[in-house]
Amino acid sequence: MLKYVYRRLLQLIPILIGITVINFGIMFLSPSDPAERELVLRGMMVSQETLDAMRADLGLDRPFWVQYGHWTLNLLRGDLGNSYASGRPVMTEIRERLPHTISLAAGAMLMTMVVSIPLGLLAAVRQNGIWDYLIRVATFVGGTMPGFLVGLLLIYVFALRLNWQPVISDGSLRSMILPVITLALAMTCKYIRQIRAAILEELDKEYVWGARARGVKEKYILYRNVLKNSMLTIITLVGLSVGYLLGGTAIVEIIFTWPGMGKLVMDAINMRDYPVVQGYVIWMAIIFVSVNLLTDLSYRFLNPRIRLSNELA
């Protein structure tokens, strides 16, 4: 197992290096001048002399590879530079916002799992029955609704009309409810369909028919065999959803004014705050590849055949 982990970590190094090159290169090729933007934010007169001085102060007058090398060395030391807009270290900005995004993503994932697994199992067990049709129609309708529309509808009903929730989020647990529901709705609909398909596939296998022929109880077959063997599909969905949750919360955070990473990076893009955008991309890449690694490791624990095939390879 340790050899497998080391090998996977070595494979991740060139991926992360490629992400840093693309990330820095896109910012370098951007038509907007960060030095000019910095002068405007400071309320200074933009002239060629002040612009050249600011570019030299920010190190923007150096060649690409010199700037990239300097930025990479600072990155390895945990220094992502300072925000052009606030003047604060980017790491401080991320450290303050990242927990809010993670809590939002964790809440959405928890709600998705709690709802989708029982409903997916029910739809599969009651295949072509009334419950199956109702669940499939509901997932189709819910899956076609865009997140921003769901968020606006929830605000209108529960915040403006019923006054049950705050209109503007303050980062509290109570104000998490509507953003979490908005994020979880589309994922739940997708999960239910995928879990239903995975369970139906398992129910049609020979070991299920053999267990039924031996008189094993249906509940035991479902919960101890079928659901356990369907966990690989569920774990795959969870691993793929992490990138969506961490990178796709921006619209939801803006709608609910949630103080997370999505709102931070959208504000940074609007203000051409490149250090914040670069720091956001790096952190999301690290989290995404780490979750993918954990997902692959979980396969080896849950399915001995995968573990054996890797050892034989």
N, C-alpha and C positions, 0 to 999 in steps of 0.2 A: 504494500500500500504506500509506504514512504517513497519507494522508487517511482511509483506512478504519480504521486503528488509532485515530486521534484521534476519529473519529465513534463508534466502539465505546466508547472510554473515557468520552466525554461521556454516552453512554447508561447507563453503569454508575453514574454519580454519583447520579441519583435513586433507583436501586435500593439503593445503600448507605445513602443518607439514610433511605429507608423502613425498611430493616432496623434502623438505629439507633433510630428512633422506636418501632417495635414492640418491640424488645428492651428499651429503657428503660421503655416503658409497661407491659409485662408485669411487670417488677420493681417498678414503682411501685404497681401495683394488687394486688400480692401481699398476702394477708391477714396474713402473718407480719411482725412488726416487727423490722427489722434492729437497731435500737437496743436492744431488749430482748434479742435474741440476743447482741449484743456484751457487754452487762452480764453475762449468764449465763456467757459464755465467760471473762470476766475474774474470775468468782467474786464479783461485787459484789451487794449487796442491791438488788433491783429495787423502787424506789418511784417515785411519780409525779414527785418532784423530780429524782431521778437519771435517770429516763427522759426527762424534758423536756430536761435538760442534755445528755444523750447525743444526742438527736435534733438539738438545735441544733449540737452539735459536728460531727455527721456531715452537717449541712445538710439533714436530712430534714424540717425544719419550714417549708421554702420551698415556693412553688407549683411545680406540675409543670414548666412551661416554664422557670422559673428553674433548677431542678435539671437539666433536660435541657440547657439552654444551657451551664451550667457544666461538665457532664460532657462535652459535645461539644467545647468548647474545650480541655479537658484531653486528650481523645482525639486531637485534631489535633496536640498537642504530644507525643504518645506516652505520656501519663500515663493509665493506666486505674484509678488509685486503689490503695488498699491492701486486702489481704485481711482480712476480719473475723476469720478463724480464726487465721492466722499473723502478721498485722501486717506482712507483707512486701509490696512492690510487686507488683501483679498481673502486670506485664510481666516481672518476674524469675521468677515462678512459671511463666508461659507459656514464657519463653525456656529454662527448664530442662527442661520436659516436652515441648515441641513436637518437638524432634529425635527423641525416642523414638517418638512416634506416626508421624512421617514415615518413619522407618526401618522400622517395622512395616508401614506401608502400601506402601512401595516394595518390600519383600521379598515381600509378598502379590501385588502386581501383577506382579512379575518372574516368580514361580512360576506365576501364572495364564497369562501369555503363553507361557511356555516349554512348558507342558503343553497348553493349549487350541488353539493354532494347528496343531501337527502332528496332534492327534487330530481336530480339526474338519475338516482337509483330508483325513485318512484316511477319516473317515466319509462325506464327500461323494464321494470318488473310488470308494469301495467301497459305493456306495449299494445298500441292500437286501441286502447281503452279511452274512456272519457278523460281521465287524468292525464294521459299521455298527450291527447290532442290539446287540452287546455294549456299544458305546460309548453308545448311546442309553439302554439300560437302566441303565448305571452312572451316567450324568448325571441320570437321573430319580430314582434312589435317593439320590444325593448331594445333589441340589438340594432334596429334601424334608426333609433333616435340619437342624434348627435349630443355630445356631452354638454355643450354650451346651452342647448335648448332645455335639456333636463335640469341644469342648474338654474336657469332663469325661471322655469316653471316652479321649481321647489321654493325659490325665493319668493315668488309671487304668492304662492298658496300658504306656505308655513311661516313666512316672515312678515309679509305685508297684509295678507288677509286674516290669518289666524293669530298672528303675533306670538307664535310659539318659539321662534328662533330669531336671533339677531340678524339684521340685514348685513352688517359689516362684521366680519370675523375678527376676534381679538386674540386668537391663538389658544383659547380655552377649550376644555373637553366638550362643553355644550355647543360651541360654535363649529365643532368638527363634524357634527352629525350630517348636515346637508352636503358638505363637500365629499364626505365618505360615501354617501348614498349615490351621488352623481358619478363618482369614479367606479363604484362597484356595480352599477346597473349593467353597463355594456359587458363588463367582464363576466358577470354572473350568467348572462344570457349565453355567452360563448361557452363558458364552462359547462353549463347544463347540457348543451348539445353534445359536446365532446365526451363528457362523462357517460351520458346515455349511450352513445355509440360504442365506447370502450366496454361498458358492462354488457351490452347486447352481444358484442363479439365474444366476450368470455363465457356468457351463458350458453353459447352455441358450441362450446368445445367439449371434447369427449370426456374429460375428467368430471364435468358437471353432470353429464348423463350417467356416468358410472356411479357418482355419489348418490344421485337420486335412485338409481336401481338398487343400491345397497340399503336404502331406507334412511339416508342421512336427512335430517331436517332441513327445510328450505332456508330458514334463517341462518343456520350454521353455514350452509354453502355460500350464501350471499355475503355474510360479514367476515367469515374466516378464510374464504377462498377467492370468491369473485372480486370483492372490493379490494382485497389485498393485492391481487394480481393486476388490478386496474390502477394501482397507485403510481406506476411508472408514467402513465398518461397524465395523471394529476400533477405530478412533480414537474413534468415537462411544461405543462401549462403555467405552473407557478414560476418556473425559471424564465420563461418567455415574457411573463407579465411584469417582471421586475423593471425591465427597461421601459415598458409602457408607463408604469406607474411613476417612476422617477423622472422620466423625460416628458411624459404626457400630462402632467399635472399643471402645466403653466396656465392653460386657459381656465381651468377650474380655480386655481389660486387667484387669478386676476378677477374672475367673476365674484368670488367670495372674499376678495382682499385678504387672502390667507398669507401670512408672512413666511413663505417658504422659498425654496430654491427657484421654482418656476417663475414666480413674480420677480425675484431678484434678477434673473437672467433676462427676462423680457424688458425690465427697466434698463438694464445694462445695454441691451441691443438698441433700444431707442435713443440712448445717450451716447452711443459709440464707445462704451466703457469696455475696451478690449481685454484688459487684464481680468476682469470679472468673468467675461464670456469664456476666456481660455481656461480659467480655473474651474468653471462649471463643467466644461467638456471633459477635463482631466478627471475630476472627481466622479462624474457619471460613468466614464469609461472604466475606472478602477472598480467601482461598485458592480458594474455590469459583468465584467469578466470574472470577478470574485464569485458572484452568484452562479454564473455558469459552471465554474469549477466545483462549487458545492453541489450543484445539481448532478454533475457527472459522478461525483463521489457517492452521492446517495443512490445512484443506479447500482453501484457495485455492492452496496450493503443490502439492497432490497431484492436484487435478482442474482442468485449465485451463478447462473449461466453466463451473465455478462462478466462477472468476476473471473470465472474459469477461462472464458475466451481470451480475456486480456492477459491472463497469466501464461496461457499457451502461446500467445503471440509474442 
